[in-house]
Amino acid sequence: MKNRSRTDLIASILEVIYRGGSTKTKIMYGAFMSYDQLNEYMSFILEAGLIESQMNGQSHPSFKLTEKGRHFLDLQNQMNEMVTMIKSK
């Protein structure tokens, strides 16, 4: 696996949450990250307002994308599409 940029890692986390992986364990495995790496990024993403934490009677929080998080993910996907188109020419 190639080295991923900070924005690629953030987008991976957001993508996993968007697809239904809302616990830290699901996010960690879905984004292929270590626990320490995930905690560092989750703190940043929460503070940036891209996700929100929910305690729905569970012992561990679940996470949900905010509108800002969806917007970030859409922009990142558009950028990846444009890079792919440029590379294929």
Rosetta constraint file for C-alpha pairs under 8 A:
AtomPair CA 4 CA 8 HARMONIC 5.72 0.50
AtomPair CA 4 CA 9 HARMONIC 6.33 0.50
AtomPair CA 5 CA 9 HARMONIC 6.29 0.50
AtomPair CA 6 CA 10 HARMONIC 6.25 0.50
AtomPair CA 7 CA 11 HARMONIC 6.00 0.50
AtomPair CA 7 CA 76 HARMONIC 7.97 0.50
AtomPair CA 8 CA 12 HARMONIC 6.10 0.50
AtomPair CA 9 CA 13 HARMONIC 6.35 0.50
AtomPair CA 9 CA 31 HARMONIC 7.50 0.50
AtomPair CA 10 CA 14 HARMONIC 6.24 0.50
AtomPair CA 10 CA 41 HARMONIC 6.99 0.50
AtomPair CA 10 CA 45 HARMONIC 7.47 0.50
AtomPair CA 11 CA 15 HARMONIC 5.94 0.50
AtomPair CA 11 CA 72 HARMONIC 7.78 0.50
AtomPair CA 11 CA 73 HARMONIC 5.91 0.50
AtomPair CA 11 CA 76 HARMONIC 6.93 0.50
AtomPair CA 12 CA 16 HARMONIC 6.27 0.50
AtomPair CA 12 CA 31 HARMONIC 5.35 0.50
AtomPair CA 13 CA 17 HARMONIC 6.34 0.50
AtomPair CA 13 CA 27 HARMONIC 6.19 0.50
AtomPair CA 13 CA 28 HARMONIC 7.91 0.50
AtomPair CA 13 CA 30 HARMONIC 7.77 0.50
AtomPair CA 13 CA 31 HARMONIC 5.67 0.50
AtomPair CA 14 CA 18 HARMONIC 6.00 0.50
AtomPair CA 14 CA 51 HARMONIC 7.92 0.50
AtomPair CA 14 CA 65 HARMONIC 7.01 0.50
AtomPair CA 14 CA 69 HARMONIC 7.03 0.50
AtomPair CA 14 CA 70 HARMONIC 7.95 0.50
AtomPair CA 14 CA 73 HARMONIC 6.78 0.50
AtomPair CA 15 CA 19 HARMONIC 6.16 0.50
AtomPair CA 15 CA 73 HARMONIC 7.20 0.50
AtomPair CA 16 CA 20 HARMONIC 6.51 0.50
AtomPair CA 16 CA 21 HARMONIC 5.30 0.50
AtomPair CA 16 CA 22 HARMONIC 7.63 0.50
AtomPair CA 16 CA 26 HARMONIC 7.82 0.50
AtomPair CA 16 CA 27 HARMONIC 5.81 0.50
AtomPair CA 16 CA 30 HARMONIC 5.94 0.50
AtomPair CA 16 CA 31 HARMONIC 6.63 0.50
AtomPair CA 17 CA 21 HARMONIC 4.69 0.50
AtomPair CA 17 CA 22 HARMONIC 5.15 0.50
AtomPair CA 17 CA 27 HARMONIC 6.68 0.50
AtomPair CA 17 CA 63 HARMONIC 6.86 0.50
AtomPair CA 17 CA 64 HARMONIC 6.44 0.50
AtomPair CA 17 CA 65 HARMONIC 6.77 0.50
AtomPair CA 18 CA 64 HARMONIC 7.45 0.50
AtomPair CA 18 CA 65 HARMONIC 6.54 0.50
AtomPair CA 21 CA 26 HARMONIC 5.12 0.50
AtomPair CA 21 CA 27 HARMONIC 5.66 0.50
AtomPair CA 21 CA 30 HARMONIC 7.55 0.50
AtomPair CA 22 CA 26 HARMONIC 6.59 0.50
AtomPair CA 22 CA 27 HARMONIC 6.63 0.50
AtomPair CA 22 CA 62 HARMONIC 4.96 0.50
AtomPair CA 22 CA 63 HARMONIC 4.84 0.50
AtomPair CA 22 CA 64 HARMONIC 6.62 0.50
AtomPair CA 23 CA 27 HARMONIC 6.17 0.50
AtomPair CA 23 CA 60 HARMONIC 7.52 0.50
AtomPair CA 23 CA 61 HARMONIC 6.67 0.50
AtomPair CA 23 CA 62 HARMONIC 4.81 0.50
AtomPair CA 23 CA 63 HARMONIC 6.40 0.50
AtomPair CA 24 CA 28 HARMONIC 5.92 0.50
AtomPair CA 24 CA 38 HARMONIC 7.94 0.50
AtomPair CA 24 CA 62 HARMONIC 7.43 0.50
AtomPair CA 25 CA 29 HARMONIC 6.30 0.50
AtomPair CA 26 CA 30 HARMONIC 5.84 0.50
AtomPair CA 27 CA 31 HARMONIC 5.83 0.50
AtomPair CA 28 CA 32 HARMONIC 5.92 0.50
AtomPair CA 28 CA 33 HARMONIC 5.23 0.50
AtomPair CA 28 CA 34 HARMONIC 6.58 0.50
AtomPair CA 28 CA 35 HARMONIC 6.59 0.50
AtomPair CA 28 CA 38 HARMONIC 6.27 0.50
AtomPair CA 29 CA 33 HARMONIC 6.57 0.50
AtomPair CA 33 CA 37 HARMONIC 6.16 0.50
AtomPair CA 33 CA 38 HARMONIC 6.09 0.50
AtomPair CA 34 CA 38 HARMONIC 6.08 0.50
AtomPair CA 35 CA 39 HARMONIC 6.21 0.50
AtomPair CA 36 CA 40 HARMONIC 6.36 0.50
AtomPair CA 37 CA 41 HARMONIC 6.39 0.50
AtomPair CA 38 CA 42 HARMONIC 5.87 0.50
AtomPair CA 39 CA 43 HARMONIC 6.19 0.50
AtomPair CA 40 CA 44 HARMONIC 6.63 0.50
AtomPair CA 41 CA 45 HARMONIC 6.04 0.50
AtomPair CA 42 CA 46 HARMONIC 5.95 0.50
AtomPair CA 43 CA 47 HARMONIC 6.18 0.50
AtomPair CA 44 CA 48 HARMONIC 6.09 0.50
AtomPair CA 45 CA 49 HARMONIC 6.32 0.50
AtomPair CA 45 CA 50 HARMONIC 5.51 0.50
AtomPair CA 45 CA 51 HARMONIC 6.38 0.50
AtomPair CA 46 CA 50 HARMONIC 6.11 0.50
AtomPair CA 46 CA 51 HARMONIC 5.45 0.50
AtomPair CA 46 CA 52 HARMONIC 6.23 0.50
AtomPair CA 46 CA 53 HARMONIC 7.80 0.50
AtomPair CA 49 CA 66 HARMONIC 7.01 0.50
AtomPair CA 49 CA 68 HARMONIC 6.83 0.50
AtomPair CA 49 CA 69 HARMONIC 7.24 0.50
AtomPair CA 50 CA 65 HARMONIC 6.15 0.50
AtomPair CA 50 CA 66 HARMONIC 5.45 0.50
AtomPair CA 50 CA 67 HARMONIC 7.42 0.50
AtomPair CA 50 CA 68 HARMONIC 5.34 0.50
AtomPair CA 50 CA 69 HARMONIC 3.88 0.50
AtomPair CA 50 CA 70 HARMONIC 7.63 0.50
AtomPair CA 50 CA 72 HARMONIC 7.77 0.50
AtomPair CA 51 CA 63 HARMONIC 6.45 0.50
AtomPair CA 51 CA 64 HARMONIC 5.45 0.50
AtomPair CA 51 CA 65 HARMONIC 4.38 0.50
AtomPair CA 51 CA 66 HARMONIC 5.08 0.50
AtomPair CA 51 CA 69 HARMONIC 6.08 0.50
AtomPair CA 52 CA 63 HARMONIC 5.63 0.50
AtomPair CA 52 CA 64 HARMONIC 5.40 0.50
AtomPair CA 52 CA 65 HARMONIC 6.44 0.50
AtomPair CA 52 CA 66 HARMONIC 6.57 0.50
AtomPair CA 53 CA 61 HARMONIC 6.02 0.50
AtomPair CA 53 CA 62 HARMONIC 5.78 0.50
AtomPair CA 53 CA 63 HARMONIC 4.66 0.50
AtomPair CA 53 CA 64 HARMONIC 6.58 0.50
AtomPair CA 54 CA 61 HARMONIC 5.40 0.50
AtomPair CA 54 CA 62 HARMONIC 5.24 0.50
AtomPair CA 54 CA 63 HARMONIC 6.01 0.50
AtomPair CA 54 CA 64 HARMONIC 7.57 0.50
AtomPair CA 55 CA 59 HARMONIC 7.55 0.50
AtomPair CA 55 CA 60 HARMONIC 6.94 0.50
AtomPair CA 55 CA 61 HARMONIC 4.88 0.50
AtomPair CA 55 CA 62 HARMONIC 6.50 0.50
AtomPair CA 56 CA 61 HARMONIC 7.51 0.50
AtomPair CA 56 CA 62 HARMONIC 7.82 0.50
AtomPair CA 65 CA 69 HARMONIC 5.38 0.50
AtomPair CA 65 CA 70 HARMONIC 6.36 0.50
AtomPair CA 66 CA 70 HARMONIC 6.34 0.50
AtomPair CA 67 CA 71 HARMONIC 6.20 0.50
AtomPair CA 68 CA 72 HARMONIC 6.22 0.50
AtomPair CA 69 CA 73 HARMONIC 6.19 0.50
AtomPair CA 70 CA 74 HARMONIC 6.11 0.50
AtomPair CA 71 CA 75 HARMONIC 6.21 0.50
AtomPair CA 72 CA 76 HARMONIC 6.14 0.50
AtomPair CA 73 CA 77 HARMONIC 6.13 0.50
AtomPair CA 74 CA 78 HARMONIC 6.22 0.50
AtomPair CA 75 CA 79 HARMONIC 6.22 0.50
AtomPair CA 76 CA 80 HARMONIC 6.23 0.50
AtomPair CA 77 CA 81 HARMONIC 6.23 0.50
AtomPair CA 78 CA 82 HARMONIC 6.28 0.50
AtomPair CA 79 CA 83 HARMONIC 6.23 0.50
AtomPair CA 80 CA 84 HARMONIC 6.13 0.50
AtomPair CA 81 CA 85 HARMONIC 6.20 0.50
AtomPair CA 82 CA 86 HARMONIC 6.25 0.50
AtomPair CA 83 CA 87 HARMONIC 6.14 0.50
AtomPair CA 84 CA 88 HARMONIC 6.18 0.50
AtomPair CA 85 CA 89 HARMONIC 6.63 0.50
